[in-house]
Amino acid sequence: MAAPLAWPSSAAVLGRTCGRWLFTGAAGGVLVLILLPLIFVVWLSFFRQEIPSFPPDGYSLRWFRAIWTNPKFADGFAMSLQVAVVAMLAGLLLGVPAALCIARFRFAGREVLNNLLLLPIVVPGIVLGTAIYVFHVELQGFFSEVTILGSIGGLVAGHILLVIPWSVRLVTASLAGFDRSVEEAALSLGATPVRAFFRITLPIIRPGIVASALFGFVVSFGNLEMTLFLVGAGRTTLPIAILQYLEWKIDPTIAAVSVVQIALIGTAMAITNRFVRLSRVV
Amino acid sequence: MLIGPATVFVTLGLLVPIVILFRYSLNDFKAGVMMVEALTLKQYALFFTDPYFIAAFYRTLRVALIVTLLCIVLAYPLAYTLARTQSRWKNLLIMLIVLPLFVGNAVRAAGWMTLFGNKGFINVALQWLGLIDHPVRIMFTEPAVIVGILAVNLPYVVLTIQSVIEGIERAVEEAAFSLGAGPWTMFRRVMLPLATPGFVAGAIFCFILTMNAYATPVLLGGPQFVMMGPLVYTQFAVKSNWPLGAAVAFILMSATLVLTAGANLLVQRRYRR
């Protein structure tokens, strides 16, 4: 190793070390800022008293039981879960073939189609909601015998729209470094196209599909802005129930509801993480 | 063809509705009869002459600019640390950043409400420390909304910048250091130009999200703190004024698009190599 021209002065070394600590400290501080609201929601859900004042009088688990006595939360949860599962499956069914097509074939208008399919994540939720709402109003005018406005079908269709771009984006990403000659080799060795697809292509895009299932589910389950316009009268989803409750008051009950949601999504992430490393897909 | 169904679905489900929405924004509104078929720019004119709407527009722009600026500055240390760490906890750290992103804005607003209230954690802590005598109002103020949206957007921006930094060879940084550059010079002369695409993408994402924020301004800003997203909803669902609601939605979308495209152009010109 070549000798340095001059040893850095001890003050400079000290300054460098301090800077290093400051930088890492800032990184940690930002992480805390991101996590802070969740930490406090979890804390509040265990308070004994109903008013969210500090320090708490004591701790209790009774708010978790209180959730199920409020039908809005139970109904909203069931509705969100059903809509998210159906929308995720339908979105994958539409999005994955489209992603394969975009990643594997070169055709005119490919870029345009790719951008079109990604559009639902670019268009703001509130604009998406209003646009789909007026679309349903117009459709209702044409087909007066079926209910479209505020129907479950309309709600699910809107949510499918949210899942498609994620599956297109994540599956095309998983095919980015894919060498087509592997597939051609399988074909030339006598595999049928179907067999080649299941033995070669599918294993390669599997992480992409798993990740899009997670993202699709979460995006649909948590959607608020678009859903506000599409839920019919007398129906609610969990995010809407939470929002409406919070507009009125904050207490340990709503915190407990939030904790259930955090736990559900955390579990979904942990399960997905067993199949694909999340740090590789996000 | 494989791509057909998805294309048809998105075209019918998104493009057609947006066209109809634009058509609605050109209609007229009469109290009692609601929407009247017309071809007029009245709603747009109404928006830009009413002080209430103009204030909401500028408030949204101001909050979006402040949040974007803070977001970029704050996201960098965490993004850099994540990109360069060799720790086996890296995956867990990433999950800790993604989890808040996934649990939804209303839940995160609930957390801030526990902190910001009159008997909330911050006020109690400040009183305990003897810094204040009476609770300070934090809820329903602009800073509360800014902090709330900032925390909502940070994960997106951190992950965007992190993925760009991961694509930059470590050797480039080390070369700068071995040539005698300090950390600040290294950042300015090496990291900033190379990571610009990440910063720009993160800033644009953050700006769009803030312009269109809904739950956070509603919950932390209260009914008096009107931003554009909630305004669209109120015009539609509460006032049943579809033409005006459609016009506000279009003004919001165009303002967001024009400003992000402009900023993108500006940065590209500045950093063209």
Interface residues (C-beta under 8 A of the other chain):
Chain A: R16 G19 F23 T24 A26 A27 V30 L31 L33 I34 L35 L36 P37 L38 I39 F40 V41 W43 L44 I51 P52 S53 F54 P55 L94 G95 P97 A98 L100 C101 I102 L113 L116 L117 L119 P120 V122 V123 P124 G125 I126 V127 L128 G129 T130 A131 I132 Y133 V134 F135 E138 A157 G158 I160 L161 I164 V168 V218 G222 L224 E225 L228 F229 P239 I242 L243 L246 E247 I250 I254 A255 S258 Q261 I262 I265 G266 M269 A270 N273 R277 L278 S279 V282
Chain B: M1 L2 I3 P5 A6 T7 F9 V10 T11 G13 L14 L15 V16 P17 I18 I20 L21 Y24 L74 A75 P77 L78 Y80 T81 L82 K90 N91 L93 I94 M95 L96 I97 V98 L99 P100 F102 V103 G104 N105 A106 V107 R108 A109 A110 G111 W112 M113 T114 L115 G117 K119 G120 F121 V124 A125 G148 L150 A151 L154 P155 V158 L159 G182 P183 I208 M211 N212 Y214 A215 V218 L219 G229 V232 Y233 F236 A237 W242 G245 A246 A249 L252 M253 T256
